[in-house]
Every structure is written in C-alpha cells, then in structure tokens.
Amino acid sequence: MLKKISVLAAGLLASIAVWAAPTVEMTTNLGKFTLELFPEKAPKTVEFFLYNAKHGFYEATIFHRVIDGFMIQGGGFTKAMEEKKTLTPAIQNESTSGLANERGTVAMARTQDPHSARVQFFINLKDNSFLNHRTSADPRGWGYTVFGKVVQGMDVVDKIAKVPTGNAGYYENVPTTPVVIQNVKIISEK
C-alpha cells in the first residue's frame, strides 16, 4: 500500500512540475498552441505579457506578419489592420539573458529602439541567431527578448506559417485571410 501511495505521489508531483512555469494557451482560428514562459530570464516581459493576457488585450488581434521559414508575428493589430491601443508601457530590453531565438521560442517584437517592445510578439520558425543579443554599442546588438517557447501545438504555428500573404496598405507579409487570436488563457501563473 505504501508503495502505491509513493507512486501516486510521484506521479502527482511530476504532473505539477509540467506546469510549474507560467503557461498560456493561445487559441486562434487555425488551432491552439501552448506557451511556457520564462520569468526567471525575462521577468518584466513575462509580467507585461501576462497582464495583457489577463486583461483580454490579445483577443481579436491577428498574426499580421507571417514569413514562412522565418517567423509569425502578432498581438498588436485588429483584422482591419488598425493598431490596438496598448495597456502597458515599453519594456526595458531583456535580451541579455542568454536565451536564443531558436525554433519554437517566442520573443518580443520592437522598433529600432531596443527598449520599445510593448505587446507584439513573434514565434521563431527556425533558429534565428542574428536576432540574439550581441555585445555591441549598436542598437541592433541588443537583439530581441526571448521570453518563452511553444511546448504544445507547434504544428499549429507551422500551419499559420503556410497561409497565403500579401500587402495591406504599408504592410507586407499580411495573411490574405486573417489569422485571429481568439483567446489567450492563462493555465498557470507560476
């Protein structure tokens, strides 16, 4: 009997450990995928991403930039390609953590200002080492902050990568049929 209880307890601990890190499930009109977040490496980025998720910011935004073989970017525009008013301030770049822009990782999009990331994120479709932090005074040397990775549903991410794209106003690589983020559900915050 004690052995059965020990096995049961070990199984319970193992299942708890699977969701020990903050985890979110993102539902799109093409399917769901799950992201595990890295607060120990990108604390402010994770904090703001979770804040926006909790407050429904990402609902009805789209993946507005899709480049097969590179990345899919979303989280800031509506289906009408209107930029959504952000709820959070710009984030200090946390790309010095040592995390790399590898296939399946999620990172913050930004302008040429290394500390301008707010809500838009991208998922790497391949290893993109040129997006990593480099020791340099040049703003490009800052890189892009990786703050999580896809742990389930990479097939959905790859499906999004294959959608037909075109131009929409000033924007290129926009899916011709919108890929809509319907919901971001927080599975675990710790």
Steps between C-alpha positions, in 0.01 A plus 500: 500500500781742587663428164174587318471828691864583419444434129180709505677787680792488257259513204315795652825690558613428144172632357523814715859554383385498136305823561743649756593788270244760391309345212242638259281343235447712191195417289491617139255435220757245370544313830659520845855501629649522848783729609720447805638834621841574658456756782843420646666614174259775384304610810353830374417362157315203651325726754369734228406214263296335779343836594387552140373141479302538826339819378393355165730721295597226254144390425399588142854598404661326205825353380568792267847406374565145383824403329532126444849379592552798734226589751133584563426831675183608674333664793463863399257541211130437441360326189460847346880549541442769761756512778341429837559751784747341741437454872865477606807724462807410296713227655870524577670251265583174683686327216822472703358193680681251278179362346526450124249562223468133410219313325186510716611781730283808546660846512387861516481704183633855518598799289862601438499631858616195702274599792177553305329158527143519635251232393596354163680167508633253248559126490820386332445242226872418485815584691547875446835563669532842334215615732697409815671750729853587395751704695490823304428869550293483181123487576475189277738327742226494763308225327144392574384380842407131507246446779353157434461203270229295335461176699189368323350575161805586289307337216246785530782758486635327188148503351478877557841537330358350179203735453499714183617858560496830316514873558255701709568872467856561617532151643650196328469128578145542632282186483238544228250326731548627858653265757314617809606455862168414659614445857810485720422286803739498795544137605756572771658820627787333688 
